[in-house]
């Protein structure tokens, strides 16, 4: 039986504040995987451990709001 999604989960807003040019390929790929394409673009994601790991990897390029 599938688990029920909770609709009241936390969301995290991620904003790209520094260009990933000049950083490693895996950091550029992480920025792209988060859905960030241009500077000062903001996206919202549901909070989960995988997202937290991605944020930790590129924390120097983004701004995070809970």
N, C-alpha and C positions, 0 to 999 in steps of 0.2 A: 504494500500500500504506500503511495507516495506521501512524503511529508508535506504538511501545509506551510505555505510561505506566510510569514508574519508581515502584515502591511505596515506595522508601526515601527519598523526598524530604523536605526539611525542612518543618516546620510552624511557623507563627507563631500565638501566642495573643494575641488583642486583647481588652482590657477597657475598657469605657466608664467613665470616672471623672468626667467632667463633662458636664452636660446641654448638648445642642446648641441649646437655647432661646436666642434672642438672636443667633445666628450666621446666616450667609447660607444661602439655600436650597440652594446646591450643597454646602455642608458638611453640612447636614442629610440631603441625599440620599446623600452618601457614607457617613454613619453607617448609614443604612438599608440601603444596598447591601452593607455588610459584615455585615449580619444582626444588628446591635445594636439592641435595642428599649428596654431599661431600664438604669439605672445599675448598675454593678458586674456586668453580664452579661459573660461571657467566651465567645468563639467561637474556633475553630481553623480556619485556612486554610492551604493549601499555599503555600509561598513562590514568588512569581513577580514579575516587574517591574511588572505592572499593580497587584498588591496593594501593593507598596512605594510606588507613586505615590499610591494612595489613603491609605495610612498617613501619608505625608508631608504630605498636604493637611489632615489633621485631627489631627496629632500633639499639639496642645494639648488635645484632648478625650479622648485614649485613653492606655492604658499597654500597652506591647508587650513580649512575652517570646518569645525564640526557642527 
